[in-house]
Amino acid sequence: MAEQDVVDLLTAQHEQISTLLEQLRSGREDRQELFTELVRLLAVHESAEEEVVHPVAKRAQFGAEEMVDARVEEEDHAKKALAELYDLGVDHPDFSSKLADFADAVAKHAAHEEAEEFVLLRRQYSVSQLEHWAGSVRAAEAMAPTRPHPHAGSSPAANLIAGPPLAVFDRIRDAVRDWRSQN
């Protein structure tokens, strides 16, 4: 069996994100739990893309930088919107309408990545390179913050410098939150 490549990994995560957004929009009782999972998944996903995938895509072909920069700009807007949703909380009266706008923007962003950036990666790189970068994405996700930090920056350097300390802080907050909910 072939190892999962970076495009398959990220596409599967896009599907997970879409499913979580649909479940949140349906008004299920476990909204807070779903939202917490969505925040974590999006934060680590976007951080890993910024650190690993976007730099690789920029090198793939002349002119790809403009396409990647557009995706990074979308991600910056998404981080800010996700941070706003996080601050509002799932019980806020504006949460559902803001979530709907956010879900639409996330769907468009994922569609752009899959139709442009991921196609470019498959066209320009070998299967073994794409499989290698899946491992790099997983490693980056393991060290990534679990919440959006829109003011930390979105460059690979910003993720390498600010990401690990923010990730430690986020994971401590997650552990305290989990402990409180269990006790």
N, C-alpha and C positions, 0 to 999 in steps of 0.2 A: 504494500500500500504506500502511495506517495505521501510525503510530508505535506502538510497544509502550507500553502504559500501566503505571502503577505496580502495579496488581493482577496483571496478566499477568506482569510482571517478577518480583514476589515469589513468585507461585505457581510459576513455572518454577524459581526457586531452591529452593522447598520440595521440588520433585520431585528436583532435583539432590542435596539433602541426604538425602532418603529413599533414593535410589539408592546414595549413598556409605555410608550406614549399613548397608544390606543387603549391600553388597560387603564391608564390614568384618566383619559378623557371619558371613559365609560362610567365613571363615578363609583367605582368599587369601594368597598369599605376599607380595604387595606391601602388606601391612597398614600399615606405617609411612608409605609414600607416600600411601595412601588417607586415613589419619588426619590427616596434615599438611594435605592438601587440605580435609578436612572442617572442621578447626579454623579454617583461613583463611576458608572460605566462611561458616561460622556466625558468626565474629567480625565480619566486615564486614557481613553481612546484619543481624544484631541491632543493631549500632551505627547503621546507616542507618535501620532501623525506629524506633529510639528518638529519633533526631534529626529525622527527616522525617515518617514515617507516623503514629506515635502522636499527636503534637501535632495533626496535621490531623484525625485521627479524633475526637479529643476535642472539636474545634470543630464537628464535623459535626452533632451534635444534642444537645439537653439530655439528660443522663443517660448519655452515652457514656463519660464519664470513668471510671465504675466498671468498665465492660467493659475499657477500655484498661488501667487499673491492674492488673486481673487478668492481662492478657497480660504486662505489664511484670514482675510478680511471678514469673510462669512463666519469663521470660527471665533474671531474676536467679538463680533456682534452676538454670537450665540453664548459665549462665556458671560457677557454682561447680562443678557436676558436670563440665563440660568441662575446667575447670582441674584438677580432681582426676584426671580421665582422662589429661590431658596430663602431669601430674606422675608418675603411675603408669608410663606408657609401655605400648606395645602388647604387650610381652613379660611383663608382670606377671601372676601367676596370677589376680588379681581383675579384670583388665581386661575380659574377655569378659562376666562377669556384670554389672559396672557399666555396660558399654556397652549391654547389653540393656535395663537399666532406663532409661538415658539415651535410647535410641532410642524407647522407648515414650512417655516424657515429651515428647520432641520431636514425635512424631507427633500426640499429643493437642493440643499447643500449636498446631501448624500447622493442624489441623482447626478449632480454635476461631477462629483468625485468619481462615481462609477462610470459615467459616460466619457469623461475626459481623462482625468489623471490615472485611473486604474487601467484604462485601455492603453494609454501611453506606456505605463510600466510593463504591461504584458508584451507590448510590441517591441520595446527597446531592450529588455533584460531577459536573461536565461531563467529557466525554471529553477536551477540551483541558486541563483542570486535571489530570486523572489522567495524561495524557501528560507534562505539565510536571513533575509530581512524580516520574515515572520518571527524568527527567534529574537531578532533585535527589537521588534515591536513589543513582544512579550516581556523582554527584560526592561524596556523603558516603562511599560505599564506597571511593572512590579515596583518601580521607584517613583512613580508619578503621584502627584497630589490626588486626593479623592474628592476634592471640591474645586469649583472654578475659582481661579484667582486672576480676574481680568486685568489687574494692574501689574502683574508679575512679568508680562511680556509674552510674546509667542514665538520668538526666534529659538532656534536650536540652542544657542548659548544661554538664553534666559531660562530655558527648561533645564539645562544641565546645572546651572548655578542655583536658581531659586527652587527648582523642582524638589530635590531631595529634602531640604529643610522643611518646605511646605508639606511634603508628603508625610514626614514624621509627625508634624503638628496635626495634620488631618487624621492620621491613623490613631493618634492618642485621643483626639476628640471623638472619633468613631468608637473606640473601645469604651470610653466613658459613657457615651450615648447608649451603646449596647448593654453595658452593665446596669445603667439606670433603668432601661426598659425591662430587664430581667429581674430586677430587685424591687 
